[in-house]
Amino acid sequence: MSRKKITGINIQFPISRLILSGDKTVETRTYPIPKNYINQDLLMIETPGREGKFEARGVCLVRFSECYQYKTQLSFRSEFHLHKVENGSQWDWTSQKPKWGWKISKIVILKSPIIIKKRKGIVFTKNLSISSSAY
């Protein structure tokens, strides 16, 4: 059984469930994905957000193949079927901050969630160790 080092990325519940089901194929952020994470597996850390009743946990490997900026609210709205961000939600378009789309190209659901005890976030969850038997 081999182990590999991997970086984690936080995705809040219930958004995480949309990715796991394949319904959400674009993650949105207010910043572009760091270039060194394009086409690299990341451990998706499902965080409870406001609605979840669980500890943060690694649930799948996720890969982003590209990143692009939404230039207008219209372009953002036209991709609702990809990103599933509802009008008026805390992740909705705003003219005060840029909005980026990270295209999801692959997910591999783990056999069992991995509880994450480290401080969360892509900055803090580098070099997580994951066994090849986990997926």
C-alpha positions as CSV (number, residue, x, y, z in Angstrom):
1,M,0.0,0.0,0.0
2,S,1.5,3.3,-1.1
3,R,1.0,6.7,0.3
4,K,1.1,10.1,-1.4
5,K,1.3,13.7,-0.2
6,I,-1.6,15.8,-1.3
7,T,-3.0,19.3,-0.7
8,G,-6.5,19.8,0.6
9,I,-9.1,22.3,-0.5
10,N,-12.2,23.2,1.6
11,I,-15.6,23.0,0.1
12,Q,-18.6,23.7,2.4
13,F,-21.6,21.5,2.8
14,P,-24.0,21.4,1.1
15,I,-22.0,22.7,-2.0
16,S,-19.7,19.7,-1.5
17,R,-22.6,17.3,-2.1
18,L,-23.3,18.9,-5.5
19,I,-19.7,18.2,-6.5
20,L,-19.8,14.6,-5.2
21,S,-23.0,13.9,-7.2
22,G,-21.5,15.4,-10.4
23,D,-24.2,18.1,-10.6
24,K,-21.7,20.9,-10.0
25,T,-18.9,20.9,-12.5
26,V,-17.4,24.4,-11.9
27,E,-16.3,25.6,-8.4
28,T,-16.4,29.4,-8.0
29,R,-14.0,31.6,-6.0
30,T,-13.0,35.2,-5.8
31,Y,-9.4,34.3,-6.9
32,P,-7.9,32.1,-9.6
33,I,-6.7,28.7,-8.7
34,P,-2.9,28.7,-8.1
35,K,-1.3,27.5,-11.4
36,N,0.5,24.7,-9.7
37,Y,-2.8,23.1,-8.7
38,I,-4.2,22.9,-12.3
39,N,-4.5,19.3,-13.4
40,Q,-3.3,18.1,-9.9
41,D,-5.3,15.9,-7.5
42,L,-6.4,17.8,-4.4
43,L,-8.2,16.3,-1.4
44,M,-11.6,17.9,-1.2
45,I,-12.2,18.6,2.5
46,E,-15.9,18.8,3.1
47,T,-16.5,21.4,5.9
48,P,-19.8,21.6,7.7
49,G,-20.5,25.3,6.9
50,R,-23.7,26.5,8.5
51,E,-25.8,23.4,7.8
52,G,-23.5,20.4,8.4
53,K,-23.4,18.5,11.7
54,F,-20.0,16.7,11.3
55,E,-16.3,17.3,11.6
56,A,-14.3,18.5,8.5
57,R,-13.4,15.4,6.4
58,G,-11.7,14.5,3.2
59,V,-14.3,12.9,0.9
60,C,-12.8,12.8,-2.6
61,L,-9.9,13.6,-4.8
62,V,-10.8,16.5,-7.1
63,R,-9.0,17.9,-10.1
64,F,-9.4,21.2,-11.8
65,S,-8.5,21.5,-15.5
66,E,-8.8,25.2,-16.1
67,C,-9.6,28.5,-14.5
68,Y,-11.3,31.5,-16.0
69,Q,-12.7,34.8,-14.8
70,Y,-16.3,35.8,-15.2
71,K,-16.2,39.4,-16.6
72,T,-19.9,40.2,-16.2
73,Q,-22.8,39.2,-14.1
74,L,-24.6,37.9,-17.2
75,S,-21.7,35.6,-18.0
76,F,-21.8,34.3,-14.4
77,R,-25.6,33.8,-14.5
78,S,-25.4,32.0,-17.9
79,E,-23.3,29.2,-16.3
80,F,-25.7,28.5,-13.4
81,H,-26.1,25.0,-14.8
82,L,-22.4,24.4,-14.2
83,H,-21.7,26.2,-10.9
84,K,-25.1,26.0,-9.2
85,V,-24.6,29.3,-7.3
86,E,-28.1,30.6,-6.4
87,N,-29.0,34.2,-6.8
88,G,-28.7,36.0,-3.4
89,S,-26.5,33.3,-1.8
90,Q,-23.3,34.2,0.0
91,W,-21.4,32.9,-3.1
92,D,-23.4,34.9,-5.6
93,W,-21.9,37.4,-8.1
94,T,-21.0,40.8,-6.7
95,S,-19.4,43.7,-8.5
96,Q,-17.1,44.3,-5.5
97,K,-15.0,41.2,-5.9
98,P,-13.9,39.3,-9.0
99,K,-15.4,35.9,-9.7
100,W,-13.5,32.9,-11.1
101,G,-14.7,29.5,-12.3
102,W,-12.5,26.4,-11.7
103,K,-13.5,23.7,-14.0
104,I,-13.8,20.3,-12.4
105,S,-12.4,17.6,-14.6
106,K,-12.3,14.6,-12.3
107,I,-13.5,13.4,-8.9
108,V,-12.6,10.1,-7.2
109,I,-14.8,9.5,-4.1
110,L,-12.9,8.0,-1.2
111,K,-14.1,4.6,0.2
112,S,-14.4,6.3,3.7
113,P,-14.1,9.9,4.7
114,I,-10.9,11.0,6.4
115,I,-11.3,13.2,9.4
116,I,-9.0,16.3,9.1
117,K,-7.7,17.7,12.4
118,K,-5.4,20.3,10.9
119,R,-6.4,23.9,10.5
120,K,-8.4,24.1,7.3
121,G,-7.7,25.8,4.0
122,I,-5.5,25.3,1.0
123,V,-2.6,27.2,2.7
124,F,-2.7,25.0,5.8
125,T,-3.6,21.5,4.4
126,K,-0.5,20.9,2.4
127,N,1.3,17.6,2.6
128,L,-1.6,15.6,3.8
129,S,-0.8,11.9,3.7
130,I,-3.3,9.6,1.9
131,S,-3.2,5.9,1.3
132,S,-3.8,4.5,-2.2
133,S,-6.2,2.1,-0.5
134,A,-8.5,5.1,0.4
135,Y,-9.8,5.4,-3.1
